[in-house]
Amino acid sequence: MRWIWIDKFIEFHSGESAVAIKNVTLAEEHLHDHFPGFPVMPESLMIEAMAQTAGILVGEAKSFEEKVILAKIRKAVFFDYVKPGDTLRLQARIDSVTTEAASTTGSITCSDKLIAEIDLIFSHIDKNLAGKKFPQENFVFTDTFKSLLKTFLESTGSAEAKSEQRQ
Amino acid sequence: MAISRDEITTQVKEVLVDALGVDDDEVTSNAALIGDLGAESIDFLDIVFRLEKTFEIKIPREELFPAEGLMNDPELINNGKLTDKGLAKLREKLPFVDLTELEKDPQINKLADAFTVDAIVNFVDYKLNGSS
């Protein structure tokens, strides 16, 4: 089963950019320990949220045919704490996308305040340099993951919708 | 507009410092990307993306790092060593890489050592100014 760490997309421009929302709540148990009496969202989980936002953007650009794996964190700079009750706005943009990989740039804001800048590289693992084989099934983009994009996929702007139209 | 080799060198070094998280002074002309600067396979993709952006060029993967296509051809590589034909093929595919050391001891696993900072500078120079 896949773990979804963003709540919804509010903008999605196929192959270009996307904006997702993540609401932070004290119901997330790790915040009780991180830290007792001073709950703040771990930076690693901000990277995860960006990886999901940008990863879905990259996956959709190739109609979810590739297995898109986070390969490298090019940049991760954090400017402020994120606390329970905050709503994060995750903005991701595709910098380059090639047959074997993609690079993205992104920023996280909360009420227009800059929280983080996170740039990532994703690998299309079936096209890896070592020629390793992976299972046929796309274990990255399960239906649960794709459901995040449902409203956008129904519009004609997406790569998948375009490919469905061609069929 | 032609860009000077010094300018290319400066920008390539910046790219490598950013992509590999190494210090300026480690990025010498003869430093090997893997052996000296600790580059891993995914870093090569990062380097390619950054070079494309910095120099506004397109770099097909096969062009800068074509070795993988040669690996499985027994005519080119035999018992882990490059054959004469294999070496000739590399010279043709990688005119920007100094293969002198490799020619003395043509073990394929030594090929990585030939990918130095200078080789990347040569490659960009070759792409931009058409010489190597």
Interface residues (C-beta under 8 A of the other chain):
Chain A: A71 K72 R74 D95 S96 T98 T99 E100 A101 S103 I121 S123 N128 L129 A130 G131
Chain B: A19 S41 I42 D43 F44 L45 D46 F49 E52 K53 R61 F65 E68
